Amino acid sequence: MTARYNHAILEAAGAHLGLAEWPGAKHNPEVIGFFNAVGHGWVKDDETPWCAAFVGAVLATLGLPHTGKLNARSYLQWGEKVHQSEALPGDVVIFSRGDPNGASGHVAFLVRFDGSDRVVVRGGNQGNKVSDASYTVGRVLGYRRATGQEPDGVPILRAGMRGVEVKALQLRLRELGYHMGEVDGVFGSLTRGAVTAFQADNGLDVDGAVGRETREALQTAQPRPQRNVDTADLRARGSETIKQGDVIDVGVAAGGLLTAAPAIKDALTQAQGILPTITSLVREQWPAIIVLVVLGAVWYANREVKKARLADARSGAHLGR
């Protein structure tokens, strides 16, 4: 049983960490939004137990099925059953609350096991907020895993597709060290480029689509080794980004000296005998100071561009840029 959705699920739940109920008579509209997302728009307060609403809302944002119920134990019939020894981060955990044979419960997403007797989960309505909280394993009623909506088999992912499958693919490519831009669930040109690079590295048919063979290879692949490259190597190879950056560096240096020279001369002249106050110096030389600040900002931005280009070269992204 694969866990292709788990990483995306836990990341989506983590985006809400810290979100809390509002004290007093007012109610947090974001908590109310969880109810609306699972078909219970009639709930207009943040005091109604909302752990199941949170789980359902997170799944809904990824296009995954949910129970549509506010009863935590409804998730005992959702997805696929997982034994505790095989449970992974992102699986759904259902707990008893009070009577183990009663109707009450709690539901959240697995983060990790803490020893043999405690489990840390990410959920809503934990201390009246979205948090990572620890519970005893003895309260666990079951572990379940998202299966998606693929009764007819695993789909082939191609450019132009969107959704949770694409987002899970992007997260895996990023883990393996392939540059594919933002993790947004959109199979665009950058994602396709990362897929073709992965296929080439692993002896697969380079078609830019993720079928069964590519998907299986992604599950077992090791992170892509970084290339031993420095800025001098890129300069020698004729990188346009580094070349343009060098021109900017020279321009900034020359501009800084030309701009600062009169100010330096005046400051040295004024320093003979008595040191001028900082206020007077700034007032008299403010045009030169402004230019130097601008040049400094340009230099910093250019340095960051060079660093990004070097990182791309080491990871294999945009070769020859």
Summary of the structure (lengths in Angstrom):
residues: 321
radius of gyration: 28.0
end to end distance: 40.9
largest distance: 90.8
contacts: 915
relative contact order: 0.09
helix: 47%
strand: 13%
